[in-house]
């Protein structure tokens, strides 16, 4: 039997993906314990367009 060559991702790809997941988890933890920090952030509310 031939040895099957596994398609393993690069170490940098694994590190970047784990950092994204970690940042999402940290965001939810901060939003749970410190909701006042996120209340004052702008949400991009719809504003009327002035007539020219």
C-alpha positions as MATLAB code, in Angstrom:
seq = 'XXXXXXXXXXXXXXXXXXXXXXXXXXXXXXXXXXXXXXXXXXXXXXXXXXXX';
ca = [
       0.000    0.000    0.000;
       1.099    3.519   -0.746;
       1.454    5.986    2.078;
      -1.256    8.576    1.647;
       0.024   12.127    1.828;
      -2.248   14.121    4.108;
      -3.211   17.639    3.087;
      -2.254   19.572    6.215;
      -2.767   23.347    6.396;
       0.126   25.672    7.003;
       0.960   26.585   10.606;
       0.301   30.263    9.849;
      -3.222   29.451    8.653;
      -3.931   27.542   11.867;
      -2.601   30.418   13.996;
      -4.648   33.051   12.151;
      -7.837   30.988   12.326;
      -7.381   30.361   16.045;
      -6.756   34.079   16.640;
     -10.029   34.976   14.909;
     -11.937   32.439   17.019;
     -10.216   33.680   20.177;
     -11.077   37.312   19.407;
     -14.750   36.409   18.881;
     -14.845   34.573   22.224;
     -13.137   37.511   23.983;
     -15.648   39.905   22.416;
     -18.602   37.946   23.813;
     -16.977   37.698   27.249;
     -16.372   41.460   27.305;
     -19.900   42.162   26.088;
     -21.261   39.977   28.886;
     -19.273   41.516   31.755;
     -18.857   45.100   30.478;
     -21.996   46.003   28.475;
     -21.548   49.743   29.098;
     -18.404   49.772   26.953;
     -20.395   48.652   23.910;
     -23.442   50.867   24.573;
     -21.543   54.023   23.629;
     -20.218   52.686   20.319;
     -21.783   54.082   17.175;
     -24.008   51.634   15.321;
     -24.287   53.460   12.013;
     -27.859   54.627   12.478;
     -29.728   55.771    9.379;
     -29.583   59.532    8.944;
     -31.659   61.608    6.530;
     -29.944   62.793    3.357;
     -30.109   66.588    3.028;
     -31.780   67.982   -0.091;
     -29.529   69.929   -2.413;
];
